């Protein structure tokens, strides 16, 4: 009951059809109301792209593949030897990463050499740092802290 009473004491203000706390209403009005707030959002296509990248990263195998490709470009046979899975399963994971725009494959003779894209590299570096993983990402590899 005390919790409900304290909520009712919050200064409220009406903004359009909304009755919201005064602090939020004042801030909302200063950015142009709900319409101004919506105008500041990124385009929906960006949210779709973000979802695609997060879905591509939702599997530990794909994260491992991206991490391998952060060290150096690789052919499928090397990736397969590390992730230890059947060709069809590996192909499935590589296709998801390619469709998301996180890796590129270039035919070199009988081999396809896979590389992480610059945007995916930045994304992975950012996520690794955010997770508190000390790394010097690049040709030295993500496990080499340089010291």
C-alpha positions as CSV (number, residue, x, y, z in Angstrom):
1,X,0.0,0.0,0.0
2,X,2.9,2.4,0.8
3,X,4.4,1.7,-2.6
4,X,1.2,2.7,-4.4
5,X,0.9,5.9,-2.3
6,X,4.4,6.9,-3.2
7,X,3.7,6.4,-6.8
8,X,0.7,8.6,-6.7
9,X,2.7,11.5,-5.2
10,X,5.0,11.7,-8.2
11,X,4.4,14.9,-10.1
12,X,2.7,14.0,-13.3
13,X,2.2,15.9,-16.5
14,X,0.1,15.1,-19.6
15,X,1.9,14.9,-22.9
16,X,-0.5,14.2,-25.7
17,X,-2.4,11.1,-24.7
18,X,0.2,10.1,-22.0
19,X,0.1,10.9,-18.4
20,X,3.7,10.5,-17.3
21,X,6.1,11.6,-14.5
22,X,7.0,15.3,-14.8
23,X,10.8,14.6,-15.1
24,X,10.2,12.4,-18.1
25,X,7.6,14.7,-19.6
26,X,10.0,17.7,-19.4
27,X,12.8,15.8,-21.0
28,X,10.4,14.5,-23.7
29,X,9.1,17.9,-24.5
30,X,12.7,19.3,-24.8
31,X,13.4,16.7,-27.6
32,X,10.2,17.4,-29.5
33,X,7.7,15.1,-27.8
34,X,7.1,11.6,-28.9
35,X,7.5,12.6,-32.5
36,X,10.9,14.1,-31.8
37,X,11.9,11.0,-29.9
38,X,10.9,8.8,-32.8
39,X,12.8,11.0,-35.3
40,X,16.0,10.4,-33.3
41,X,15.8,6.6,-33.7
42,X,17.9,4.9,-36.3
43,X,16.1,3.6,-39.3
44,X,14.3,0.2,-39.0
45,X,16.6,-1.3,-41.5
46,X,19.5,-0.9,-39.0
47,X,17.5,-2.8,-36.3
48,X,17.0,-5.6,-38.8
49,X,20.7,-5.7,-39.6
50,X,21.6,-5.7,-35.9
51,X,19.2,-8.6,-35.3
52,X,20.8,-10.5,-38.2
53,X,24.3,-10.0,-36.7
54,X,23.2,-11.0,-33.2
55,X,21.4,-14.1,-34.6
56,X,24.6,-15.0,-36.5
57,X,26.5,-14.7,-33.3
58,X,24.0,-16.7,-31.2
59,X,25.9,-19.9,-31.8
60,X,29.3,-20.7,-30.1
61,X,30.5,-22.4,-33.3
62,X,30.0,-19.2,-35.3
63,X,31.7,-17.1,-32.7
64,X,34.6,-19.5,-32.8
65,X,34.7,-19.3,-36.6
66,X,34.7,-15.5,-36.4
67,X,37.5,-15.6,-33.8
68,X,39.6,-17.9,-36.0
69,X,39.2,-15.5,-38.9
70,X,40.2,-12.6,-36.7
71,X,43.6,-14.2,-36.5
72,X,44.0,-14.8,-40.2
73,X,42.1,-15.7,-43.4
74,X,41.5,-19.5,-43.5
75,X,40.3,-22.2,-45.9
76,X,37.5,-24.5,-44.9
77,X,39.8,-27.4,-44.1
78,X,41.6,-25.5,-41.4
79,X,38.3,-24.2,-39.9
80,X,36.9,-27.8,-40.0
81,X,40.0,-29.2,-38.2
82,X,39.4,-26.7,-35.3
83,X,35.6,-26.8,-34.9
84,X,35.5,-30.6,-35.6
85,X,32.2,-31.0,-37.5
86,X,30.9,-32.5,-40.7
87,X,31.2,-30.5,-43.9
88,X,27.4,-30.0,-44.1
89,X,27.2,-28.5,-40.6
90,X,30.2,-26.3,-41.2
91,X,28.7,-25.1,-44.5
92,X,25.5,-24.2,-42.7
93,X,27.4,-22.0,-40.2
94,X,29.5,-20.4,-42.9
95,X,26.4,-19.6,-44.9
96,X,24.8,-17.9,-41.9
97,X,27.9,-15.7,-41.4
98,X,28.1,-14.9,-45.1
99,X,24.4,-13.9,-45.3
100,X,24.9,-11.7,-42.3
101,X,27.8,-10.0,-44.1
102,X,30.2,-11.0,-41.4
103,X,32.6,-13.0,-43.6
104,X,33.6,-13.1,-47.2
105,X,34.9,-16.1,-49.2
106,X,37.2,-15.8,-52.1
107,X,37.9,-18.7,-54.5
108,X,41.7,-19.4,-54.8
109,X,42.2,-22.5,-57.0
110,X,40.4,-25.4,-55.4
111,X,40.0,-23.5,-52.1
112,X,37.7,-20.9,-50.8
113,X,39.6,-18.6,-48.4
114,X,37.3,-17.0,-45.8
115,X,38.0,-13.6,-44.2
116,X,36.2,-11.7,-41.5
117,X,34.7,-8.4,-42.8
118,X,36.0,-5.1,-41.3
119,X,32.6,-4.4,-39.7
120,X,32.5,-7.9,-38.2
121,X,36.0,-7.5,-36.9
122,X,35.1,-4.2,-35.2
123,X,31.9,-5.8,-33.7
124,X,33.8,-8.8,-32.3
125,X,36.6,-6.6,-30.9
126,X,34.0,-4.4,-29.2
127,X,32.1,-7.4,-27.8
128,X,35.3,-9.1,-26.5
129,X,36.4,-5.9,-24.8
130,X,32.9,-5.3,-23.4
131,X,33.0,-8.8,-21.9
132,X,36.3,-7.9,-20.2
133,X,38.4,-10.2,-22.4
134,X,42.0,-8.8,-22.5
135,X,43.2,-9.1,-26.1
136,X,45.3,-7.8,-28.8
137,X,43.1,-8.7,-31.7
138,X,44.8,-9.1,-35.1
139,X,47.5,-11.1,-36.7
140,X,48.8,-12.1,-33.3
141,X,45.5,-13.6,-32.4
142,X,43.0,-12.8,-29.7
143,X,44.8,-14.8,-27.0
144,X,48.0,-12.9,-27.3
145,X,48.0,-9.9,-25.0
146,X,51.4,-8.7,-26.3
147,X,53.1,-9.1,-23.0
